[in-house]
């Protein structure tokens, strides 16, 4: 069984695109719930999740989605684990996107079809090594900002 979810929110970081045989792109998605308290609208705590896209979706997201834009993402919920520079194991929820689109309840967009290309084959080990490298770099950036 897989955990398929749909989440809408705002793109919180620039889309980071990685070329190569197994192209992928990542960004952080933030969703802040709003509710009424004593007749006033109040923001709840923001929920952050990493979004990862592969192949043509990655290329299209990198060319279409920008920080601060509202999006809807559907995909599989995964837990990504890595070892940081201090040797500690870290975990992060990742939404492996199968669909990403602008949230049209908040604005308009224009669709343009892309030409399909034939993807190169890449081994699962090569793909996982690329992902691990990116996650370690992102973890170091988060640590640097937090420190």
N, C-alpha and C positions, 0 to 999 in steps of 0.2 A: 504494500500500500504506500502511496506517495501522499505527501501533504501539499495539495494544490491550494494556493491562496490568490486572492485578488486584493490589491492594496492601492489606494490612491493617496496622493500627497504632493509634496513639492520637492523638486530636485535640489538637494542641499549642497552638492559639490559639482565642480566641473566634471564632465564625462572624461574618463581616462581610457583611451583606446590603445590597444596593443596589436600591432600587425604581426603577420607571420603565418605559418601553415594553419594554426588554429587561432584565428583572430578572436579577440574578446574585448569587451568594454565593461567598465564598472562605474558606478556612481552611488552616492548615498541618497536615500529617500527619507524625507521627514514627514510625519503625519501628526498634526496637533489637534486633538479632539476639542470641540467647543461644546459647552453646556450652559444652561441658564442657572444662575444662583441669585436668589432674591430679585428676580426680574431683570438682571443684567447678564450679558453674554460674557463668559469667562473661558480663557484658554487653559486646557489641562497640560500635563507634561508631554513634550514631543517624543514620539516613538521614532527611533532611527533604525533603518535596516540597509544593509548593503545589497545592491542589485548587480547581478552579473549577467551579461548577454554574450552569446556566441555567434560566430559565423556572420551571415548577412544581417541578422538582427543587430549585432554589435556595430557593424559598419553604418547601418541606417540610424541607430541611436546616436552614434558619434556625430553624424552629419545633421541631425534633426533636433536633438534635445539639448537644452542649455540650463545652467544653474538658475534657479528661481522660477522655473516653469512648472505648471501643474501637470502631473501625469497619472495614468492608470497603468499598473503593472500586474500581469498574471503570470504565475509560474510555480515552480516547485520550491518549497521551503527546505533549506539544508543547513546543517551546522558545519562550519569550516573551522578546522583546528590547525594551529601552527605553533612553533616554538620561537619565542622572542629572543632578543640578544642576550638576555640574562638567563636563558635556559628554561624559562617558565612556559608551560603550555597555555595557550590562549584559545578561546572559542568566540565565534561570531556567527550570528544568524545571517544567512545569505539567501536572497530570493533569486533563484536561477530563472530568469525571465524567458517565457516563450512568446509573450506579447507585451509591447510597450506602446503607449499612445498618449497623445495630449488629452487632458481632461477638457472636453468641449463644453462642459457646463460653465466653464470659467473664461472661455475665449474661443477664437477660431484658428484654424490652421489650413494649410493647403497640402494636398497629397500629390506626390510625384513618384511614379513607378521607377524602380531602378532596374538596370540590366543584370541578369543573373550571370554569375561566373562559376566555373567548375572549381570546387574547393580541393585543396591538396589534402592528402591523408596525413594524419599525425597520430602518433601512438598515445595511449592513455597516460603513460609515464611522462612523456614530453609535455603534455597538456597540464598535468598535475604539478610538474616542476615549474612551469611558467606561472601558474596560479599561486603557488607557494611563494615564489619570488616576489610577486606583486603584493601579496598579503603581508609579507615581512616588511616591505618598503612602506606600506600604508600604516602598519602598526608602529613603525619607527617615527613616521610623521605625526601620528596621533600622540605618541609619547613625548615628542619634542614640543608639540603645541601645549600639551597638558603640563609639562614640566616647567 
